[in-house]
Amino acid sequence: MNKDYLIEVDGLKKYFPIQDGLFGQQTGQLRAVDGVSFKIRKGSIFGLVGESGSGKTTVGRTLLGLYEKTAGSVKFRGEELSSLKPKQLKALRPKIQLVFQDPYSSLNPRMRVGDAIGEAMLEHKLCSVAELRSKVIEVMKICGLSEQHYNRFPHEFSGGQRQRIGIARALILNPDFIIADEPISALDVSIQAQIINLFSDLRDDHGVTFLFISHDLGVVEHLCDDVAVMYLGQIVETADRDSLFRQPLHPYTQALLAAVPTLDPDSGPVAMAQGEIPDPSKPPTGCRFNTRCPLATERCRREVPILREVDGGGDVAGHRVACHLV
């Protein structure tokens, strides 16, 4: 075990069965996550980016145990999660939390906000009923909510406030690791900035480690320490934030960055990914990006590239890329 890493993922796979016919026979598999490996340093924010359908959310839910993995290893503090007994796993649950993309759908509309935030504390017996209100108010203030919000219902809040409620509900359990699944995609830009700053404060002041799942590269560049780029169930490039944004190496990463809007009037046209993301139940042979890559060669169509560290220093130091062209 490397004590610098809180989360270690190795060869993670999650396949969903495809059923068809009158009796629902399995006719194939949807390879949502197909051999993903990465490590997350303690006290850092690790960004996982890619298009819709790339498998980002499935990675997060499989890490949390909401989906049962097909294969691979997920270690938390060096301990394999799948080897834990139910009682051990329940004791670990407060340390790994999830912030959902849609804050309203994750809240019970009939439950007052203070009760929604504090119910997990009582479930895990982390405090008494007498202590609960003060602890809930304390974490609400950390998340930018006030005491007067305690007895209100979810429909009485704005989208940004509801997302803060979701974060408070995760934070009250004093987690070491939070999976934030597209937590700001449904919010206004001004509210997005507030949530981003809140995540930064939680990392800096409370030492919380994040897996930040997003398709917004502008947010990822501002917030994250390390970044992995995912395409069709596999990671194609990973590096620290500054290196990746300064010198992207994989054609898919370059295409994603090219799609980010810019105010520079002198910026010229850049190569973009062609076509649509393929069906994950029938991925292309060779490099999975070869059907959309303008630089693809015959080798790209024939051989599967391995995620490997790039030789050289400077801007590419620490880069790992799965591409025959690099």
BAKE-113628 format. One record per residue (C-alpha): residue number from 1; x, y, z; residue in one letter. Coordinates in nm, 4 decimals. Layout:
<atoms>
@n NUM; u X; v Y; w Z; res A;
...
</atoms>
This chain:
<atoms>
@n 1; u 0.0000; v 0.0000; w 0.0000; res M;
@n 2; u 0.1180; v 0.3502; w -0.0905; res N;
@n 3; u 0.0122; v 0.5775; w 0.1952; res K;
@n 4; u -0.0037; v 0.8757; w -0.0418; res D;
@n 5; u -0.3098; v 0.7280; w -0.2145; res Y;
@n 6; u -0.6559; v 0.7044; w -0.0621; res L;
@n 7; u -0.8187; v 0.5266; w -0.3590; res I;
@n 8; u -0.6493; v 0.2712; w -0.5852; res E;
@n 9; u -0.8448; v 0.1329; w -0.8813; res V;
@n 10; u -0.6934; v -0.1429; w -1.0934; res D;
@n 11; u -0.8516; v -0.3016; w -1.4005; res G;
@n 12; u -1.2071; v -0.2077; w -1.3015; res L;
@n 13; u -1.4767; v -0.3500; w -1.5292; res K;
@n 14; u -1.8529; v -0.3149; w -1.5226; res K;
@n 15; u -2.0563; v -0.4941; w -1.7898; res Y;
@n 16; u -2.4354; v -0.4783; w -1.8099; res F;
@n 17; u -2.6198; v -0.7718; w -1.9696; res P;
@n 18; u -2.8220; v -0.7034; w -2.2844; res I;
@n 19; u -3.1395; v -0.9082; w -2.2857; res Q;
@n 20; u -3.3689; v -0.9695; w -2.5804; res D;
@n 21; u -3.6349; v -1.2068; w -2.7043; res G;
@n 22; u -3.9519; v -1.3428; w -2.5517; res L;
@n 23; u -3.7792; v -1.4990; w -2.2514; res F;
@n 24; u -3.5226; v -1.2240; w -2.1992; res G;
@n 25; u -3.2173; v -1.4245; w -2.3006; res Q;
@n 26; u -2.8840; v -1.2489; w -2.2707; res Q;
@n 27; u -2.7654; v -1.1590; w -2.6194; res T;
@n 28; u -2.4623; v -0.9480; w -2.5348; res G;
@n 29; u -2.2902; v -0.7176; w -2.2898; res Q;
@n 30; u -2.2720; v -0.3422; w -2.2630; res L;
@n 31; u -1.9121; v -0.2666; w -2.1624; res R;
@n 32; u -1.9740; v 0.0522; w -1.9674; res A;
@n 33; u -1.6379; v 0.0348; w -1.7870; res V;
@n 34; u -1.3709; v -0.1821; w -1.9439; res D;
@n 35; u -1.0402; v -0.2033; w -1.7591; res G;
@n 36; u -1.0051; v 0.1343; w -1.5845; res V;
@n 37; u -0.7059; v 0.1996; w -1.3552; res S;
@n 38; u -0.6146; v 0.5136; w -1.1582; res F;
@n 39; u -0.5048; v 0.6322; w -0.8143; res K;
@n 40; u -0.6290; v 0.9298; w -0.6138; res I;
@n 41; u -0.3928; v 1.1105; w -0.3768; res R;
@n 42; u -0.5142; v 1.1970; w -0.0283; res K;
@n 43; u -0.6484; v 1.5503; w 0.0030; res G;
@n 44; u -0.6705; v 1.6035; w -0.3737; res S;
@n 45; u -0.9473; v 1.6507; w -0.6297; res I;
@n 46; u -0.9239; v 1.3962; w -0.9110; res F;
@n 47; u -1.1129; v 1.4912; w -1.2268; res G;
@n 48; u -1.2704; v 1.2278; w -1.4516; res L;
@n 49; u -1.3810; v 1.3802; w -1.7826; res V;
@n 50; u -1.5302; v 1.2648; w -2.1096; res G;
@n 51; u -1.8407; v 1.2835; w -2.3274; res E;
@n 52; u -2.1812; v 1.1572; w -2.2220; res S;
@n 53; u -2.1759; v 0.7796; w -2.2607; res G;
@n 54; u -1.8065; v 0.7433; w -2.1844; res S;
@n 55; u -1.8728; v 0.5576; w -1.8569; res G;
@n 56; u -1.7779; v 0.8252; w -1.6020; res K;
@n 57; u -2.0872; v 0.7930; w -1.3844; res T;
@n 58; u -2.0672; v 0.4132; w -1.3918; res T;
@n 59; u -1.7123; v 0.4337; w -1.2565; res V;
@n 60; u -1.8279; v 0.6472; w -0.9650; res G;
@n 61; u -2.1272; v 0.4289; w -0.8801; res R;
@n 62; u -1.9194; v 0.1116; w -0.9054; res T;
@n 63; u -1.6579; v 0.2577; w -0.6711; res L;
@n 64; u -1.9318; v 0.3350; w -0.4221; res L;
@n 65; u -2.0786; v -0.0137; w -0.4516; res G;
@n 66; u -2.4113; v 0.0928; w -0.6042; res L;
@n 67; u -2.3159; v -0.1306; w -0.8980; res Y;
@n 68; u -2.1472; v -0.4641; w -0.8423; res E;
@n 69; u -1.8205; v -0.4700; w -1.0352; res K;
@n 70; u -1.7658; v -0.7311; w -1.3059; res T;
@n 71; u -1.3902; v -0.7506; w -1.2465; res A;
@n 72; u -1.0966; v -0.5533; w -1.1114; res G;
@n 73; u -0.9872; v -0.4111; w -0.7798; res S;
@n 74; u -1.1003; v -0.1101; w -0.5743; res V;
@n 75; u -0.8946; v -0.0335; w -0.2663; res K;
@n 76; u -0.9709; v 0.2247; w 0.0012; res F;
@n 77; u -0.6744; v 0.2960; w 0.2288; res R;
@n 78; u -0.5102; v -0.0131; w 0.0825; res G;
@n 79; u -0.8016; v -0.2426; w 0.1693; res E;
@n 80; u -0.9956; v -0.4238; w -0.1024; res E;
@n 81; u -1.3612; v -0.3196; w -0.0667; res L;
@n 82; u -1.5056; v -0.6379; w -0.2154; res S;
@n 83; u -1.3325; v -0.8477; w 0.0522; res S;
@n 84; u -1.5087; v -0.6694; w 0.3390; res L;
@n 85; u -1.7907; v -0.8371; w 0.5260; res K;
@n 86; u -2.1324; v -0.6605; w 0.5337; res P;
@n 87; u -2.0770; v -0.5324; w 0.8873; res K;
@n 88; u -1.7334; v -0.3931; w 0.7952; res Q;
@n 89; u -1.8737; v -0.2351; w 0.4812; res L;
@n 90; u -2.1541; v -0.0635; w 0.6731; res K;
@n 91; u -1.8990; v 0.0797; w 0.9170; res A;
@n 92; u -1.7016; v 0.2161; w 0.6208; res L;
@n 93; u -2.0009; v 0.3726; w 0.4440; res R;
@n 94; u -1.9836; v 0.7107; w 0.6226; res P;
@n 95; u -1.6278; v 0.7590; w 0.4941; res K;
@n 96; u -1.7284; v 0.7344; w 0.1262; res I;
@n 97; u -2.0111; v 0.9632; w 0.0129; res Q;
@n 98; u -2.1805; v 1.0661; w -0.3118; res L;
@n 99; u -2.3069; v 1.4056; w -0.4281; res V;
@n 100; u -2.5676; v 1.3559; w -0.7021; res F;
@n 101; u -2.6025; v 1.5477; w -1.0271; res Q;
@n 102; u -2.9661; v 1.6430; w -0.9676; res D;
@n 103; u -2.9979; v 1.7793; w -0.6126; res P;
@n 104; u -3.3788; v 1.7912; w -0.6167; res Y;
@n 105; u -3.4337; v 1.4274; w -0.7147; res S;
@n 106; u -3.1964; v 1.3127; w -0.4402; res S;
@n 107; u -3.3987; v 1.4869; w -0.1663; res L;
@n 108; u -3.7251; v 1.3659; w -0.0136; res N;
@n 109; u -3.9745; v 1.6471; w -0.0881; res P;
@n 110; u -4.1701; v 1.5645; w 0.2297; res R;
@n 111; u -3.8714; v 1.5765; w 0.4634; res M;
@n 112; u -3.7461; v 1.8970; w 0.6201; res R;
@n 113; u -3.3933; v 1.9861; w 0.5193; res V;
@n 114; u -3.2477; v 1.9588; w 0.8680; res G;
@n 115; u -3.3874; v 1.6070; w 0.9050; res D;
@n 116; u -3.2622; v 1.5074; w 0.5591; res A;
@n 117; u -2.9101; v 1.6230; w 0.6409; res I;
@n 118; u -2.9019; v 1.4564; w 0.9807; res G;
@n 119; u -3.0807; v 1.1252; w 0.9216; res E;
@n 120; u -2.7607; v 0.9374; w 0.8284; res A;
@n 121; u -2.6006; v 1.0465; w 1.1560; res M;
@n 122; u -2.8738; v 0.8663; w 1.3478; res L;
@n 123; u -2.8670; v 0.5660; w 1.1136; res E;
@n 124; u -2.4943; v 0.5139; w 1.1756; res H;
@n 125; u -2.5290; v 0.6052; w 1.5463; res K;
@n 126; u -2.2717; v 0.8838; w 1.5178; res L;
@n 127; u -2.4539; v 1.1135; w 1.7583; res C;
@n 128; u -2.7555; v 1.1269; w 1.9880; res S;
@n 129; u -3.0900; v 1.2859; w 1.9013; res V;
@n 130; u -3.0131; v 1.5668; w 2.1483; res A;
@n 131; u -2.6857; v 1.6510; w 1.9707; res E;
@n 132; u -2.8199; v 1.6236; w 1.6173; res L;
@n 133; u -2.9593; v 1.9738; w 1.5617; res R;
@n 134; u -2.6384; v 2.1516; w 1.6639; res S;
@n 135; u -2.4261; v 1.9257; w 1.4410; res K;
@n 136; u -2.6577; v 1.9763; w 1.1435; res V;
@n 137; u -2.6530; v 2.3543; w 1.1845; res I;
@n 138; u -2.2738; v 2.3499; w 1.2101; res E;
@n 139; u -2.2326; v 2.1671; w 0.8785; res V;
@n 140; u -2.5036; v 2.3800; w 0.7138; res M;
@n 141; u -2.3024; v 2.6913; w 0.7945; res K;
@n 142; u -1.9887; v 2.5347; w 0.6438; res I;
@n 143; u -2.1887; v 2.4795; w 0.3239; res C;
@n 144; u -2.3236; v 2.8338; w 0.3119; res G;
@n 145; u -2.6674; v 2.7677; w 0.4605; res L;
@n 146; u -2.8146; v 2.9373; w 0.7668; res S;
@n 147; u -2.9959; v 2.8091; w 1.0752; res E;
@n 148; u -3.3268; v 2.9455; w 0.9501; res Q;
@n 149; u -3.3143; v 2.6934; w 0.6635; res H;
@n 150; u -3.3337; v 2.3976; w 0.9031; res Y;
@n 151; u -3.7134; v 2.3522; w 0.8993; res N;
@n 152; u -3.7756; v 2.4326; w 0.5333; res R;
@n 153; u -3.8637; v 2.1836; w 0.2595; res F;
@n 154; u -3.6561; v 2.1240; w -0.0583; res P;
@n 155; u -3.8997; v 2.3068; w -0.2898; res H;
@n 156; u -3.8353; v 2.6295; w -0.0961; res E;
@n 157; u -3.4718; v 2.6450; w -0.2122; res F;
@n 158; u -3.2965; v 2.7430; w -0.5329; res S;
@n 159; u -3.0948; v 2.4903; w -0.7337; res G;
@n 160; u -2.7667; v 2.6099; w -0.5878; res G;
@n 161; u -2.9013; v 2.5916; w -0.2323; res Q;
@n 162; u -3.0312; v 2.2390; w -0.2924; res R;
@n 163; u -2.6889; v 2.1328; w -0.4128; res Q;
@n 164; u -2.5402; v 2.2780; w -0.0933; res R;
@n 165; u -2.7913; v 2.0664; w 0.0996; res I;
@n 166; u -2.6690; v 1.7582; w -0.0862; res G;
@n 167; u -2.3087; v 1.8454; w -0.0037; res I;
@n 168; u -2.3996; v 1.9073; w 0.3623; res A;
@n 169; u -2.5726; v 1.5694; w 0.3777; res R;
@n 170; u -2.2506; v 1.4042; w 0.2599; res A;
@n 171; u -2.0185; v 1.6208; w 0.4684; res L;
@n 172; u -2.1952; v 1.5703; w 0.8017; res I;
@n 173; u -2.0661; v 1.2116; w 0.8169; res L;
@n 174; u -1.7095; v 1.3471; w 0.8137; res N;
@n 175; u -1.6145; v 1.1513; w 0.4989; res P;
@n 176; u -1.2617; v 1.0996; w 0.3726; res D;
@n 177; u -1.3785; v 1.0602; w 0.0133; res F;
@n 178; u -1.6629; v 1.2227; w -0.1824; res I;
@n 179; u -1.7700; v 1.1228; w -0.5332; res I;
@n 180; u -1.9181; v 1.4324; w -0.6981; res A;
@n 181; u -2.1106; v 1.3217; w -1.0083; res D;
@n 182; u -2.1673; v 1.6220; w -1.2374; res E;
@n 183; u -2.2615; v 1.8278; w -0.9296; res P;
@n 184; u -2.2819; v 2.1649; w -1.1039; res I;
@n 185; u -2.3989; v 2.0847; w -1.4579; res S;
@n 186; u -2.7602; v 2.1856; w -1.3841; res A;
@n 187; u -2.6700; v 2.5119; w -1.2091; res L;
@n 188; u -2.6305; v 2.8704; w -1.3279; res D;
@n 189; u -2.2757; v 2.9886; w -1.3916; res V;
@n 190; u -2.2691; v 3.2181; w -1.0873; res S;
@n 191; u -2.3902; v 2.9350; w -0.8627; res I;
@n 192; u -2.1375; v 2.6972; w -1.0207; res Q;
@n 193; u -1.8586; v 2.9258; w -0.9034; res A;
@n 194; u -1.9882; v 2.9146; w -0.5453; res Q;
@n 195; u -2.0016; v 2.5329; w -0.5432; res I;
@n 196; u -1.6526; v 2.5098; w -0.6960; res I;
@n 197; u -1.5164; v 2.7384; w -0.4250; res N;
@n 198; u -1.6926; v 2.5273; w -0.1621; res L;
@n 199; u -1.5237; v 2.2116; w -0.2916; res F;
@n 200; u -1.1870; v 2.3873; w -0.2863; res S;
@n 201; u -1.2431; v 2.4954; w 0.0741; res D;
@n 202; u -1.3442; v 2.1413; w 0.1774; res L;
@n 203; u -1.0227; v 2.0095; w 0.0258; res R;
@n 204; u -0.7991; v 2.2792; w 0.1727; res D;
@n 205; u -0.9597; v 2.3194; w 0.5161; res D;
@n 206; u -1.0974; v 1.9727; w 0.5881; res H;
@n 207; u -0.8669; v 1.7464; w 0.3841; res G;
@n 208; u -1.1549; v 1.5858; w 0.1917; res V;
@n 209; u -1.0550; v 1.3844; w -0.1166; res T;
@n 210; u -1.2809; v 1.4110; w -0.4242; res F;
@n 211; u -1.3531; v 1.2213; w -0.7420; res L;
@n 212; u -1.5003; v 1.5015; w -0.9533; res F;
@n 213; u -1.6918; v 1.3658; w -1.2539; res I;
@n 214; u -1.7612; v 1.6251; w -1.5221; res S;
@n 215; u -1.7733; v 1.7004; w -1.8932; res H;
@n 216; u -1.6882; v 2.0688; w -1.8352; res D;
@n 217; u -1.3148; v 2.1037; w -1.8935; res L;
@n 218; u -1.3145; v 2.4671; w -1.7880; res G;
@n 219; u -1.4333; v 2.3716; w -1.4393; res V;
@n 220; u -1.1931; v 2.0772; w -1.4227; res V;
@n 221; u -0.8984; v 2.3005; w -1.5100; res E;
@n 222; u -0.9899; v 2.5429; w -1.2326; res H;
@n 223; u -1.0682; v 2.2886; w -0.9613; res L;
@n 224; u -0.8841; v 1.9581; w -1.0038; res C;
@n 225; u -0.5303; v 1.8525; w -0.9139; res D;
@n 226; u -0.5109; v 1.5456; w -1.1398; res D;
@n 227; u -0.7203; v 1.4555; w -1.4440; res V;
@n 228; u -0.8105; v 1.1342; w -1.6292; res A;
@n 229; u -0.9774; v 1.1459; w -1.9713; res V;
@n 230; u -1.2237; v 0.8646; w -2.0393; res M;
@n 231; u -1.3578; v 0.7420; w -2.3728; res Y;
@n 232; u -1.5973; v 0.4529; w -2.4341; res L;
@n 233; u -1.5272; v 0.2786; w -2.1043; res G;
@n 234; u -1.1503; v 0.3238; w -2.0991; res Q;
@n 235; u -0.9033; v 0.5876; w -1.9798; res I;
@n 236; u -0.7057; v 0.7253; w -2.2726; res V;
@n 237; u -0.4925; v 0.9861; w -2.0934; res E;
@n 238; u -0.4104; v 1.0874; w -1.7374; res T;
@n 239; u -0.1766; v 1.3495; w -1.5935; res A;
@n 240; u -0.1643; v 1.6315; w -1.3424; res D;
@n 241; u -0.3894; v 1.9218; w -1.4347; res R;
@n 242; u -0.1238; v 2.1669; w -1.5501; res D;
@n 243; u 0.0553; v 1.9131; w -1.7701; res S;
@n 244; u -0.2618; v 1.7880; w -1.9338; res L;
@n 245; u -0.4022; v 2.1295; w -2.0186; res F;
@n 246; u -0.0644; v 2.2665; w -2.1279; res R;
@n 247; u 0.0253; v 1.9718; w -2.3518; res Q;
@n 248; u -0.2619; v 1.7285; w -2.4265; res P;
@n 249; u -0.1257; v 1.4259; w -2.6100; res L;
@n 250; u -0.4163; v 1.1995; w -2.7025; res H;
@n 251; u -0.6205; v 1.3134; w -3.0075; res P;
@n 252; u -0.9415; v 1.2719; w -2.8058; res Y;
@n 253; u -0.8140; v 1.4998; w -2.5291; res T;
@n 254; u -0.7122; v 1.7524; w -2.7928; res Q;
@n 255; u -1.0613; v 1.7328; w -2.9451; res A;
@n 256; u -1.2262; v 1.7908; w -2.6062; res L;
@n 257; u -1.0084; v 2.0936; w -2.5374; res L;
@n 258; u -1.0723; v 2.2257; w -2.8878; res A;
@n 259; u -1.4453; v 2.2189; w -2.8151; res A;
@n 260; u -1.4091; v 2.4503; w -2.5137; res V;
@n 261; u -1.5413; v 2.7975; w -2.6122; res P;
@n 262; u -1.2779; v 3.0710; w -2.6325; res T;
@n 263; u -1.2959; v 3.4516; w -2.6533; res L;
@n 264; u -0.9680; v 3.4723; w -2.8442; res D;
@n 265; u -1.0490; v 3.6277; w -3.1853; res P;
@n 266; u -0.7218; v 3.4982; w -3.3295; res D;
@n 267; u -0.7881; v 3.1339; w -3.2492; res S;
@n 268; u -0.8100; v 2.9338; w -3.5698; res G;
@n 269; u -1.0058; v 2.6195; w -3.6548; res P;
@n 270; u -0.8843; v 2.3024; w -3.4869; res V;
@n 271; u -0.9332; v 1.9319; w -3.5527; res A;
@n 272; u -1.2445; v 1.7924; w -3.3896; res M;
@n 273; u -1.3635; v 1.4396; w -3.3200; res A;
@n 274; u -1.5670; v 1.3067; w -3.6118; res Q;
@n 275; u -1.9100; v 1.1476; w -3.5803; res G;
@n 276; u -2.0781; v 1.0059; w -3.2707; res E;
@n 277; u -1.9494; v 0.7910; w -2.9860; res I;
@n 278; u -1.9879; v 0.4205; w -3.0844; res P;
@n 279; u -2.2166; v 0.1656; w -2.9219; res D;
@n 280; u -2.0405; v 0.0405; w -2.6051; res P;
@n 281; u -2.1895; v -0.3055; w -2.6619; res S;
@n 282; u -1.9982; v -0.3266; w -2.9913; res K;
@n 283; u -1.6785; v -0.1221; w -2.9432; res P;
@n 284; u -1.4432; v -0.0813; w -3.2407; res P;
@n 285; u -1.1421; v -0.3098; w -3.2717; res T;
@n 286; u -0.8012; v -0.1648; w -3.1935; res G;
@n 287; u -0.8065; v 0.1826; w -3.0470; res C;
@n 288; u -1.1665; v 0.2655; w -2.9598; res R;
@n 289; u -1.1235; v 0.6220; w -3.0840; res F;
@n 290; u -1.0025; v 0.5174; w -3.4308; res N;
@n 291; u -1.3477; v 0.5538; w -3.5910; res T;
@n 292; u -1.3525; v 0.9261; w -3.5028; res R;
@n 293; u -0.9831; v 1.0135; w -3.5087; res C;
@n 294; u -0.8584; v 1.2092; w -3.8142; res P;
@n 295; u -0.5045; v 1.0774; w -3.7501; res L;
@n 296; u -0.5912; v 0.7062; w -3.7227; res A;
@n 297; u -0.3631; v 0.4586; w -3.9008; res T;
@n 298; u -0.4015; v 0.0920; w -3.9894; res E;
@n 299; u -0.2220; v 0.0030; w -3.6671; res R;
@n 300; u -0.4791; v 0.2040; w -3.4701; res C;
@n 301; u -0.7574; v -0.0039; w -3.6259; res R;
@n 302; u -0.5785; v -0.3326; w -3.5568; res R;
@n 303; u -0.3947; v -0.3070; w -3.2215; res E;
@n 304; u -0.5276; v -0.2058; w -2.8793; res V;
@n 305; u -0.3060; v 0.0681; w -2.7290; res P;
@n 306; u -0.1864; v 0.0292; w -2.3697; res I;
@n 307; u -0.2037; v 0.3125; w -2.1181; res L;
@n 308; u 0.1660; v 0.3811; w -2.0587; res R;
@n 309; u 0.3881; v 0.6559; w -1.9275; res E;
@n 310; u 0.5301; v 0.8839; w -2.1929; res V;
@n 311; u 0.9061; v 0.9084; w -2.2227; res D;
@n 312; u 1.0518; v 1.2564; w -2.1839; res G;
@n 313; u 1.0361; v 1.5436; w -1.9388; res G;
@n 314; u 0.9088; v 1.8994; w -1.9406; res G;
@n 315; u 0.5401; v 1.9366; w -2.0275; res D;
@n 316; u 0.4829; v 1.5612; w -2.0712; res V;
@n 317; u 0.6413; v 1.4477; w -1.7426; res A;
@n 318; u 0.4026; v 1.2115; w -1.5643; res G;
@n 319; u 0.1700; v 1.1752; w -1.8628; res H;
@n 320; u 0.0170; v 0.8329; w -1.9245; res R;
@n 321; u -0.1412; v 0.7899; w -2.2689; res V;
@n 322; u -0.3067; v 0.5060; w -2.4595; res A;
@n 323; u -0.2224; v 0.6011; w -2.8178; res C;
@n 324; u -0.0023; v 0.4481; w -3.0901; res H;
@n 325; u 0.0752; v 0.7958; w -3.2265; res L;
@n 326; u 0.2458; v 0.9212; w -2.9098; res V;
</atoms>
